[in-house]
Amino acid sequence: MFHLVTSNRWEALIDPLLRRLDTAGAPRSPLQPHTLAVHSLAHRRALSMAIAQHQGVAINLRFVYLAQWLWRQMA
C-alpha cells in the first residue's frame, strides 16, 4: 500500500514511518521486504540508522530511489 507523508522536518517524517513499521508487522511473506522510497543515498543511510536505533536492527528493508519506484509503477 502506498502511504505519502510530506514535510521539510526529519522528525515529522521519521516518526510516522517508525510507527507504521511497528504496526505493519511482517510483510505477507517473511522473504518479502518492506519497500521504502528514498531521495538519496544519504537519506537511505540516515533512515536505516534511525530504524535500527528504534527497532534494534534494520532488516528486511528494500530501499529504492523515488524515480526508480515511479518508473516501476508506471511500467
FENLINQUI-V817462 format. One record per residue. N is the residue number from 1. PHI is phi in whole degrees, 0 to 359 (* if undefined). Layout:
<<N | PHI> <N | PHI>>
This chain:
<<1 | *> <2 | 267> <3 | 224> <4 | 245> <5 | 236> <6 | 242> <7 | 185> <8 | 253> <9 | 249> <10 | 301> <11 | 297> <12 | 290> <13 | 267> <14 | 285> <15 | 299> <16 | 297> <17 | 294> <18 | 297> <19 | 297> <20 | 293> <21 | 294> <22 | 294> <23 | 277> <24 | 289> <25 | 67> <26 | 281> <27 | 295> <28 | 305> <29 | 233> <30 | 298> <31 | 269> <32 | 267> <33 | 279> <34 | 286> <35 | 259> <36 | 236> <37 | 270> <38 | 234> <39 | 274> <40 | 208> <41 | 296> <42 | 296> <43 | 293> <44 | 298> <45 | 295> <46 | 296> <47 | 293> <48 | 294> <49 | 293> <50 | 295> <51 | 294> <52 | 296> <53 | 293> <54 | 284> <55 | 261> <56 | 96> <57 | 201> <58 | 247> <59 | 231> <60 | 58> <61 | 243> <62 | 237> <63 | 261> <64 | 231> <65 | 283> <66 | 303> <67 | 298> <68 | 298> <69 | 297> <70 | 298> <71 | 298> <72 | 294> <73 | 291> <74 | 281> <75 | 288>>
